[in-house]
Amino acid sequence: MQKTSPALVETDFLLALINRSDPLHEAALRALKRFRLFLSPYSLIELDLLILSGRIEVEDPGEFSRDVARELRMGRVSVASPKPEVHVRAWKLRSDGMGFFDSLHRALAETGGIPILSADRAHSGCESGWIDLRSV
């Protein structure tokens, strides 16, 4: 199957991809085959904060980050470029009650005009479309 449709992925996809025991791991692998994927750059920051806060435990954060980078390369997942207009849209989404990182991911998808691929229903109203990772 040729990957023709682009989609923006965020932290839930990244966690599913790197963790074989994640319930969404197989869906993430299928998504790699089906879509041209772009990772929200804010996911990398969110992942670092999850490690710093202790919500995700890793022995060696540097080695873990190298493993993440390798998985993205192997899966041919590009990292999307941040744009200033994303923050304008994200502020609006946050004023409507969306969380900080979710607002950045969704704003990036909307300003880029591509759907967001995520299991997070907070993205269901995304103007450029939402693809539920669980359905892939």
C-alpha positions, -999 to 999 in steps of 0.1 A, spaced: 0 0 0 14 34 -10 13 61 16 -5 90 0 -25 107 27 -6 129 52 -15 130 88 -1 148 119 6 125 149 12 135 184 24 121 217 -1 92 220 11 79 187 48 83 197 43 65 229 24 37 212 51 34 186 80 30 210 62 9 236 54 -27 224 31 -33 253 10 -2 246 -26 -12 235 -22 11 205 12 -2 194 -2 -23 165 -24 6 153 7 28 153 26 2 132 -4 1 107 -4 39 106 32 39 95 23 18 65 -9 37 56 0 74 60 28 99 54 32 109 90 44 141 105 51 143 142 41 174 161 74 189 173 56 197 206 54 160 212 91 158 217 89 185 244 59 169 260 78 136 261 107 153 278 84 168 304 68 134 310 102 120 318 113 150 339 81 147 359 86 110 365 53 100 347 75 80 323 105 63 338 136 56 318 170 46 329 190 69 306 170 98 291 197 105 265 197 69 253 159 69 253 159 100 231 183 83 207 159 53 205 130 76 198 149 93 170 158 59 155 122 47 156 111 79 138 138 75 112 130 38 107 93 46 103 100 75 80 81 99 103 91 135 96 89 161 123 67 190 113 80 225 115 66 248 142 51 281 129 43 313 148 6 312 136 2 279 154 4 297 187 -22 322 177 -46 293 170 -35 274 201 -44 304 223 -79 303 209 -82 266 215 -70 270 251 -95 298 257 -122 272 247 -109 248 273 -83 226 255 -52 216 273 -18 231 265 -1 204 244 -34 193 228 -40 229 217 -5 230 201 -9 197 183 -44 205 170 -34 241 160 -5 227 140 -28 203 121 -53 230 114 -28 256 103 -12 230 81 -45 218 67 -39 181 75 -58 158 97 -46 148 131 -42 111 138 -47 105 175 -66 84 200 -74 116 219 -111 126 214 -101 162 223 -91 164 186 -125 152 173 -135 188 164 -103 195 144 -111 217 115 -87 198 92 -101 164 103 -94 138 130 -85 102 124 -90 80 155 -58 60 160 -78 32 174 -96 28 140 -64 24 119 
